[in-house]
Amino acid sequence: DQVSFYQISVPKVVIYKCDTPFSDDILHRIQKVFTSRGVKEEEIRVVDITNDYEMQTHLNKTTTHQSGEKKSSSFPIISICGFTVGGEEALSSLASQTGAIERHLQNEGVDDNDNNALELGTFDKMLGAGETIASGMGTIISLPFSLLWSAPQKSVLSVSEDDVEIKVIHTNWYYRRLHRIFRFGEETISRIHPDHRDLRASHRYSSVKKVSYQDRINIVIEYDDGAPADYVQARREDVERMVSIILEKNGEVVVDTSSLH
């Protein structure tokens, strides 16, 4: 049920898998890496993309590893707290660095005041590039459980001089992270593609019911209009500015800062 997915928070670990003769064994080894570090089974989510050939194609594109050597990625692909690490080999490399996985699990992979707050993982960048190519053909990548679907490009939005635009990393309900522009206008919050400038979603301030801090650079914006929550990562000062604007426009919004204590 798609609606039930909308209500969950982003898990600590997401594993994108394809069914192969050895996939279950590899999956078990990957899960053990995290459970041995205190991650609960319910904090690990497995997303099956066996029948999603478009997503497989993008994840299997050649990428440059830290060594500079170009290699093809292999499934499963692992994402930790929204940062896409890569396959089992990349995870093993990370595990060999003392405390590296733990820092990612504690969402300490980026500094609150660092430009890395807007840095995508290798595969997230790859997906973003795929989306750019697809958008040029009048299509965008849809859910991991489907193939490309055609969608007409919405017209580019005009900008008022009073509008505030903030660059963020947006995580959707199936854990895909992409750069977006959040535009705070007079009556609405608009989510916009940073390159094509077309509208991806829009919400009236009156529909915002709650903003929850996950940490200083990550917030969740919840709506009462049936739309999925927005999981947003941005620089610390930009997060504070976004929350301030929302409260200014709608004083009834609940702001949950309990995770900051």
Residue frames relative to the residue before (quaternion, step in Angstrom):
aa qw qx qy qz dx dy dz
D 1.0000 0.0000 0.0000 0.0000 0.00 0.00 0.00
Q 0.4258 -0.7434 0.4564 0.2402 3.55 -0.51 1.18
V 0.6326 0.5579 -0.3449 0.4118 3.58 0.96 -0.82
S 0.6385 0.5392 -0.3424 0.4295 3.60 0.97 -0.81
F 0.6176 0.5439 -0.3517 0.4461 3.59 1.07 -0.65
Y 0.6003 0.5908 -0.3632 0.3983 3.57 1.07 -0.68
Q 0.6992 0.5067 -0.2696 0.4262 3.57 1.10 -0.67
I 0.6163 0.5698 -0.3640 0.4038 3.60 1.19 -0.23
S 0.4413 -0.6562 0.5324 0.3021 3.54 -1.21 0.46
V 0.6307 -0.5225 0.3919 0.4191 3.56 -1.21 0.35
P 0.3863 -0.7422 0.4923 0.2401 3.64 -0.66 1.05
K 0.6320 -0.5341 0.3920 0.4020 3.54 -1.25 0.35
V 0.8081 0.1096 -0.0194 0.5785 3.55 0.96 -0.90
V 0.0514 -0.7595 0.6478 0.0275 3.56 -1.00 0.91
I 0.1003 -0.7848 0.6109 0.0295 3.57 -0.90 1.00
Y 0.1953 -0.7664 0.6044 0.0960 3.57 -0.66 1.16
K 0.0366 -0.8406 0.5390 -0.0395 3.57 -0.52 1.19
C 0.1478 -0.7178 0.6680 0.1293 3.50 -1.41 0.39
D 0.4834 -0.6748 0.4698 0.3004 3.58 -0.97 0.80
T 0.1282 0.7430 -0.6438 0.1303 3.53 -0.76 1.17
P 0.7077 -0.4641 0.2976 0.4418 3.63 -1.19 0.30
F 0.7846 0.3050 -0.1640 0.5143 3.60 1.05 -0.69
S 0.3793 0.7755 -0.4577 0.2127 3.60 1.24 0.01
D 0.6512 0.5236 -0.3291 0.4398 3.60 0.96 -0.80
D 0.6405 0.5170 -0.3234 0.4667 3.60 1.02 -0.79
I 0.6603 0.4969 -0.3049 0.4734 3.57 0.95 -0.90
L 0.6329 0.5415 -0.3213 0.4505 3.55 0.97 -0.89
H 0.6502 0.5157 -0.3151 0.4604 3.58 0.96 -0.88
R 0.6538 0.5111 -0.3169 0.4592 3.59 0.95 -0.84
I 0.6505 0.5145 -0.3138 0.4623 3.57 0.97 -0.86
Q 0.6598 0.5095 -0.3095 0.4575 3.57 0.89 -0.92
K 0.6376 0.5407 -0.3261 0.4413 3.58 1.02 -0.79
V 0.5765 0.5822 -0.3758 0.4330 3.60 1.11 -0.68
F 0.7368 0.4206 -0.2274 0.4781 3.56 0.96 -0.88
T 0.6594 0.5012 -0.3280 0.4544 3.61 0.91 -0.83
S 0.6281 0.5307 -0.3351 0.4599 3.60 1.12 -0.62
R 0.6941 0.4164 -0.2607 0.5262 3.57 1.30 -0.29
G 0.6850 -0.5456 0.2671 0.4022 3.55 1.18 0.54
V 0.4748 0.6528 -0.4603 0.3695 3.59 1.23 0.14
K 0.3865 -0.7290 0.5178 0.2259 3.58 -0.81 1.00
E 0.6295 -0.5613 0.3800 0.3799 3.57 -1.15 0.63
E 0.6730 0.5005 -0.3040 0.4518 3.58 1.02 -0.76
E 0.6311 0.5161 -0.3327 0.4740 3.60 1.27 -0.17
I 0.6402 0.4565 -0.3136 0.5324 3.56 1.36 0.08
R 0.0479 -0.8083 0.5867 0.0118 3.59 -0.68 1.05
V 0.2229 -0.7669 0.5930 0.1030 3.54 -0.95 0.99
V 0.1230 -0.7856 0.6052 0.0365 3.57 -0.79 1.11
D 0.2526 -0.7911 0.5447 0.1167 3.56 -0.56 1.19
I 0.0162 -0.8082 0.5885 -0.0160 3.60 -0.58 1.14
T 0.1708 0.8290 -0.5120 0.1462 3.57 1.19 0.61
N 0.7819 0.3279 -0.1607 0.5053 3.58 0.93 -0.90
D 0.5941 0.5423 -0.3742 0.4614 3.57 1.26 0.17
Y 0.1681 -0.8513 0.4924 0.0673 3.53 0.19 1.34
E 0.6052 0.5520 -0.3610 0.4459 3.57 1.10 -0.57
M 0.6689 0.4842 -0.3037 0.4753 3.56 0.92 -0.90
Q 0.6249 0.5366 -0.3376 0.4556 3.58 1.01 -0.77
T 0.6386 0.5434 -0.3224 0.4393 3.56 0.97 -0.89
H 0.6889 0.4730 -0.2849 0.4696 3.56 0.88 -0.93
L 0.6831 0.4777 -0.2974 0.4655 3.59 0.96 -0.77
N 0.6988 0.4710 -0.2624 0.4700 3.57 1.17 -0.55
K 0.4166 0.7052 -0.4824 0.3104 3.60 1.23 0.04
T 0.5814 -0.5904 0.4304 0.3581 3.54 -1.12 0.66
T 0.0380 -0.7955 0.6047 -0.0043 3.54 -0.97 0.91
T 0.4508 -0.6787 0.5074 0.2804 3.56 -1.20 0.44
H 0.2959 -0.7586 0.5574 0.1622 3.56 -0.69 1.09
Q 0.7235 -0.4422 0.2984 0.4381 3.57 -1.27 0.22
S 0.6391 0.5368 -0.3266 0.4436 3.57 1.10 -0.65
G 0.5238 -0.6256 0.4148 0.4028 3.57 1.25 -0.32
E 0.5601 0.6012 -0.3820 0.4229 3.57 1.29 -0.24
K 0.3435 -0.7357 0.5463 0.2060 3.56 -0.96 0.86
K 0.0388 0.7967 -0.5984 0.0752 3.54 -0.79 1.06
S 0.4422 -0.6538 0.5360 0.2995 3.53 -1.25 0.45
S 0.4656 -0.6927 0.4795 0.2709 3.56 -0.91 0.92
S 0.1818 -0.7680 0.6025 0.1188 3.56 -1.16 0.56
F 0.4608 -0.6738 0.5082 0.2745 3.55 -1.15 0.66
P 0.5380 -0.1452 -0.8290 -0.0479 1.50 -2.27 1.12
I 0.3483 -0.6934 0.5917 0.2188 3.54 -1.33 0.46
I 0.2211 -0.8168 0.5272 0.0774 3.57 -0.78 1.05
S 0.0791 -0.7614 0.6422 0.0404 3.54 -1.11 0.83
I 0.1427 -0.7929 0.5903 0.0495 3.57 -0.87 1.02
C 0.8362 -0.1229 0.0401 0.5330 3.58 -0.61 1.17
G 0.7637 -0.3908 0.1889 0.4778 3.55 0.92 0.94
F 0.6535 0.4735 -0.3248 0.4931 3.61 1.25 -0.17
T 0.3036 -0.7810 0.5198 0.1663 3.59 -0.57 1.16
V 0.2869 -0.7984 0.5151 0.1217 3.54 -0.54 1.27
G 0.5356 -0.5705 0.4456 0.4348 3.59 0.85 -1.02
G 0.7459 -0.3939 0.2889 0.4527 3.57 -1.17 -0.57
E 0.7829 -0.3231 0.2326 0.4781 3.55 -1.32 -0.26
E 0.6276 0.5435 -0.3376 0.4436 3.59 1.02 -0.78
A 0.6632 0.4937 -0.3020 0.4745 3.58 0.97 -0.87
L 0.6334 0.5238 -0.3288 0.4651 3.57 1.06 -0.75
S 0.6387 0.5237 -0.3219 0.4628 3.58 1.00 -0.81
S 0.6322 0.5270 -0.3213 0.4684 3.56 1.05 -0.80
L 0.6501 0.5066 -0.3046 0.4773 3.56 1.02 -0.83
A 0.6578 0.5296 -0.3013 0.4428 3.56 1.00 -0.88
S 0.6309 0.5495 -0.3311 0.4364 3.58 1.17 -0.56
Q 0.6301 0.4937 -0.3265 0.5027 3.56 1.31 -0.26
T 0.4752 -0.7186 0.4281 0.2732 3.58 -0.47 1.18
G 0.8633 0.0989 -0.1011 0.4844 3.56 -0.75 1.11
A 0.4408 0.7299 -0.4464 0.2714 3.61 1.25 -0.09
I 0.6811 0.4667 -0.2968 0.4798 3.59 0.85 -0.93
E 0.6314 0.5415 -0.3358 0.4419 3.58 0.98 -0.81
R 0.6454 0.5169 -0.3258 0.4585 3.59 0.99 -0.80
H 0.6447 0.5041 -0.3211 0.4766 3.58 1.01 -0.75
L 0.6534 0.5219 -0.3092 0.4528 3.57 0.99 -0.86
Q 0.6973 0.4223 -0.2575 0.5187 3.56 1.16 -0.61
N 0.4489 -0.7130 0.4216 0.3353 3.54 1.37 0.22
E 0.4469 0.6812 -0.4527 0.3624 3.54 1.07 0.81
G 0.3447 0.7597 -0.4862 0.2602 3.56 1.21 0.42
V 0.7631 0.2146 -0.1407 0.5932 3.59 1.25 -0.43
D 0.4684 -0.6612 0.5181 0.2739 3.53 -1.24 0.56
D 0.5968 -0.6095 0.3864 0.3509 3.57 -0.99 0.83
N 0.7864 0.3134 -0.1606 0.5075 3.58 1.00 -0.75
D 0.5340 0.6558 -0.3834 0.3712 3.57 1.29 0.15
N 0.5930 -0.5735 0.4316 0.3649 3.55 -1.20 0.51
N 0.5428 0.6319 -0.3936 0.3888 3.59 1.24 -0.38
A 0.4693 0.6682 -0.4491 0.3628 3.59 1.23 -0.15
L 0.7388 0.3439 -0.2080 0.5410 3.57 1.22 -0.40
E 0.4584 0.6825 -0.4473 0.3521 3.57 1.21 0.46
L 0.2800 -0.7567 0.5712 0.1506 3.56 -0.83 1.03
G 0.5278 -0.5940 0.4941 0.3528 3.55 -1.24 0.46
T 0.7304 -0.4487 0.2905 0.4252 3.56 -1.29 0.35
F 0.7424 0.4159 -0.2405 0.4670 3.57 0.77 -0.98
D 0.5781 0.5460 -0.3816 0.4712 3.57 1.16 -0.46
K 0.6238 0.5195 -0.3340 0.4790 3.59 1.05 -0.75
M 0.6369 0.5415 -0.3173 0.4478 3.54 1.02 -0.86
L 0.6648 0.4928 -0.2929 0.4790 3.54 0.97 -0.88
G 0.6267 0.5319 -0.3375 0.4587 3.55 1.04 -0.72
A 0.6413 0.5094 -0.3224 0.4747 3.56 1.02 -0.79
G 0.6387 0.5276 -0.3219 0.4584 3.56 1.03 -0.79
E 0.6413 0.5231 -0.3209 0.4606 3.54 1.05 -0.79
T 0.6318 0.5390 -0.3289 0.4496 3.57 1.02 -0.81
I 0.6530 0.5016 -0.3069 0.4774 3.56 0.97 -0.89
A 0.6774 0.5021 -0.2918 0.4514 3.55 0.90 -0.98
S 0.6331 0.5407 -0.3357 0.4407 3.57 1.00 -0.81
G 0.6243 0.5480 -0.3343 0.4453 3.55 1.09 -0.68
M 0.6976 0.4240 -0.2602 0.5156 3.56 1.23 -0.46
G 0.5894 -0.6018 0.3621 0.3991 3.57 1.26 0.17
T 0.6776 0.4230 -0.3003 0.5213 3.56 1.22 0.41
I 0.1516 -0.7548 0.6231 0.1377 3.56 -1.27 0.30
I 0.5665 -0.5882 0.4434 0.3695 3.54 -1.21 0.47
S 0.2645 -0.7784 0.5519 0.1399 3.56 -0.83 0.99
L 0.8170 -0.2491 0.1764 0.4892 3.56 -1.19 -0.53
P 0.6217 -0.5552 0.3845 0.3968 3.61 -1.18 0.42
F 0.6745 0.4981 -0.2913 0.4605 3.58 1.21 -0.34
S 0.7385 0.3524 -0.2235 0.5297 3.59 1.19 0.23
L 0.5104 -0.6142 0.4957 0.3414 3.53 -1.31 0.18
L 0.7307 -0.3802 0.2912 0.4866 3.55 -1.26 -0.05
W 0.1085 -0.7811 0.6110 0.0690 3.54 -1.03 0.77
S 0.4749 -0.6893 0.4733 0.2744 3.53 -1.01 0.86
A 0.0655 0.7850 -0.6121 0.0696 3.54 -1.02 0.85
P 0.4189 -0.7069 0.4989 0.2754 3.60 -0.72 0.95
Q 0.4876 -0.6571 0.4896 0.3013 3.54 -1.03 0.75
K 0.3787 -0.7064 0.5496 0.2354 3.55 -0.89 0.94
S 0.5946 -0.5883 0.4058 0.3683 3.56 -1.12 0.58
V 0.5594 -0.5927 0.4622 0.3496 3.54 -1.19 0.62
L 0.4052 -0.7439 0.4843 0.2187 3.56 -0.84 1.01
S 0.4279 -0.6634 0.5438 0.2848 3.54 -1.11 0.67
V 0.3099 -0.7612 0.5481 0.1557 3.55 -1.12 0.69
S 0.3064 -0.7222 0.5912 0.1871 3.54 -0.94 0.94
E 0.5773 -0.6055 0.4147 0.3580 3.58 -1.09 0.64
D 0.6682 0.4904 -0.3008 0.4716 3.59 1.20 -0.39
D 0.5061 0.6538 -0.4277 0.3652 3.60 1.24 -0.19
V 0.2328 -0.7491 0.6053 0.1353 3.55 -1.17 0.69
E 0.1055 -0.7993 0.5905 0.0363 3.58 -0.78 1.04
I 0.0400 -0.7985 0.6002 -0.0242 3.54 -0.91 1.00
K 0.3410 -0.7376 0.5474 0.2000 3.57 -0.84 0.99
V 0.0042 0.8081 -0.5857 0.0624 3.56 -0.82 1.04
I 0.3532 -0.6169 0.6199 0.3322 3.49 -1.43 -0.11
H 0.1510 -0.8031 0.5747 0.0436 3.55 -0.68 1.14
T 0.1575 -0.7738 0.6089 0.0753 3.57 -0.89 0.99
N 0.2426 -0.7855 0.5486 0.1522 3.58 -0.66 1.05
W 0.7573 -0.4490 0.2419 0.4079 3.56 -1.31 0.11
Y 0.7165 0.3579 -0.2878 0.5251 3.62 1.16 -0.14
Y 0.6328 -0.6415 0.2795 0.3316 3.51 1.21 0.87
R 0.4393 0.6598 -0.4922 0.3597 3.59 1.08 0.57
R 0.1999 -0.8027 0.5574 0.0714 3.59 -0.79 1.06
L 0.1022 0.7979 -0.5839 0.1097 3.56 -0.74 1.06
H 0.5401 -0.5971 0.4738 0.3569 3.55 -1.17 0.54
R 0.0399 0.7715 -0.6332 0.0469 3.54 -1.06 0.85
I 0.3395 -0.6731 0.6045 0.2574 3.53 -1.34 0.26
F 0.1650 -0.7419 0.6396 0.1154 3.57 -0.89 0.93
R 0.1122 -0.8012 0.5870 0.0283 3.56 -0.59 1.18
F 0.1853 -0.7839 0.5887 0.0674 3.53 -0.74 1.14
G 0.0845 -0.8272 0.5555 -0.0071 3.53 -0.27 1.33
E 0.7725 -0.3423 0.2511 0.4723 3.55 -1.27 -0.33
E 0.8311 0.1551 -0.0463 0.5321 3.59 0.90 -0.93
T 0.8028 0.2715 -0.1149 0.5183 3.60 1.16 -0.45
I 0.3212 -0.6583 0.6375 0.2388 3.49 -1.43 0.33
S 0.0895 -0.8142 0.5733 0.0200 3.59 -0.66 1.07
R 0.2347 -0.7403 0.6127 0.1464 3.54 -1.06 0.82
I 0.0506 -0.8445 0.5285 -0.0702 3.56 -0.51 1.25
H 0.4880 -0.6278 0.5139 0.3219 3.56 -1.10 0.70
P 0.4749 -0.7265 0.4142 0.2742 3.63 -0.71 1.02
D 0.7264 0.4151 -0.2434 0.4907 3.61 1.12 -0.55
H 0.7673 0.3711 -0.1929 0.4861 3.57 0.80 -1.02
R 0.2931 -0.8039 0.4669 0.2234 3.54 1.35 -0.36
D 0.4579 0.6632 -0.4726 0.3566 3.58 1.11 0.54
L 0.5574 -0.6386 0.4343 0.3048 3.55 -1.18 0.69
R 0.1840 -0.7894 0.5799 0.0823 3.56 -0.88 1.00
A 0.7784 -0.1219 0.0821 0.6104 3.59 1.14 -0.59
S 0.0598 -0.7889 0.6110 0.0274 3.56 -1.21 0.53
H 0.0335 -0.7943 0.6065 -0.0131 3.57 -1.00 0.88
R 0.4187 -0.6668 0.5503 0.2779 3.55 -1.05 0.74
Y 0.5889 -0.5828 0.4187 0.3717 3.58 -1.08 0.67
S 0.6237 0.5687 -0.3350 0.4187 3.57 1.10 -0.71
S 0.6549 0.5138 -0.3143 0.4564 3.62 1.24 -0.38
V 0.5462 0.6016 -0.4069 0.4174 3.60 1.25 -0.21
K 0.1236 -0.8254 0.5484 0.0524 3.58 -0.69 1.05
K 0.8227 -0.0009 0.0343 0.5674 3.60 1.07 -0.62
V 0.0995 -0.7447 0.6557 0.0754 3.54 -1.20 0.69
S 0.0751 -0.8129 0.5775 0.0051 3.57 -0.65 1.12
Y 0.3342 -0.7142 0.5811 0.2013 3.53 -0.93 0.97
Q 0.2247 -0.7302 0.6249 0.1604 3.57 -1.00 0.86
D 0.7117 -0.1774 0.0874 0.6741 3.51 1.30 -0.62
R 0.7708 -0.3902 0.2300 0.4480 3.60 -1.22 -0.15
I 0.7741 0.3239 -0.1877 0.5106 3.60 1.13 -0.44
N 0.7147 0.3790 -0.2466 0.5337 3.60 1.28 0.12
I 0.0396 0.7893 -0.6111 0.0439 3.57 -0.86 1.01
V 0.2606 -0.7179 0.6196 0.1813 3.53 -1.33 0.39
I 0.1564 -0.7815 0.6002 0.0673 3.57 -0.77 1.09
E 0.1161 -0.8131 0.5698 0.0273 3.58 -0.59 1.17
Y 0.2188 -0.7864 0.5720 0.0801 3.55 -1.11 0.83
D 0.3759 -0.7262 0.5286 0.2277 3.55 -1.24 0.47
D 0.5664 0.6189 -0.3745 0.3949 3.60 1.26 0.24
G 0.6441 -0.5470 0.3181 0.4299 3.58 1.25 0.33
A 0.5314 0.6279 -0.4068 0.3974 3.60 1.27 -0.11
P 0.5623 -0.5943 0.4409 0.3692 3.62 -1.14 0.55
A 0.5677 -0.5893 0.4501 0.3576 3.54 -1.18 0.55
D 0.3637 -0.6983 0.5717 0.2308 3.54 -1.26 0.52
Y 0.1725 -0.7513 0.6307 0.0889 3.57 -0.84 1.06
V 0.0233 -0.8496 0.5203 -0.0834 3.53 -0.33 1.31
Q 0.0722 -0.7648 0.6392 0.0364 3.55 -1.01 0.91
A 0.1390 0.7765 -0.5997 0.1345 3.55 -0.88 0.96
R 0.6701 -0.4480 0.3732 0.4592 3.55 -1.29 0.04
R 0.6694 -0.5544 0.3234 0.3741 3.52 -1.10 0.77
E 0.6923 0.4729 -0.2926 0.4599 3.59 0.85 -0.92
D 0.6396 0.5173 -0.3275 0.4648 3.59 1.14 -0.60
V 0.6016 0.5440 -0.3522 0.4669 3.57 1.08 -0.71
E 0.6652 0.5009 -0.3025 0.4638 3.57 0.90 -0.94
R 0.6504 0.5172 -0.3166 0.4574 3.57 1.02 -0.76
M 0.6358 0.5328 -0.3241 0.4547 3.59 0.99 -0.82
V 0.6751 0.4856 -0.2939 0.4712 3.55 0.88 -0.96
S 0.6320 0.5409 -0.3270 0.4485 3.59 1.00 -0.80
I 0.6619 0.4992 -0.3078 0.4668 3.59 0.94 -0.87
I 0.6454 0.5257 -0.3229 0.4503 3.57 0.93 -0.90
L 0.6753 0.4863 -0.2915 0.4717 3.59 0.93 -0.89
E 0.6227 0.5433 -0.3344 0.4530 3.57 1.07 -0.72
K 0.7188 0.4402 -0.2356 0.4837 3.56 1.04 -0.85
N 0.7945 0.0751 -0.0199 0.6023 3.58 1.15 -0.61
G 0.2252 -0.8341 0.4957 0.0887 3.53 -0.08 1.32
E 0.6229 0.5565 -0.3409 0.4314 3.60 1.25 -0.20
V 0.4588 0.6875 -0.4516 0.3359 3.59 1.24 -0.06
V 0.3453 -0.7196 0.5678 0.2015 3.55 -0.98 0.93
V 0.1249 -0.7802 0.6101 0.0589 3.59 -0.86 0.98
D 0.1585 -0.8029 0.5730 0.0438 3.56 -0.55 1.24
T 0.0336 -0.8150 0.5778 -0.0292 3.58 -0.50 1.22
S 0.3128 0.8026 -0.4715 0.1888 3.59 1.27 0.22
S 0.6403 0.5396 -0.3302 0.4357 3.61 1.11 -0.60
L 0.6196 0.5641 -0.3411 0.4262 3.58 1.23 -0.30
H 0.6378 0.5527 -0.3251 0.4268 3.58 1.23 -0.34
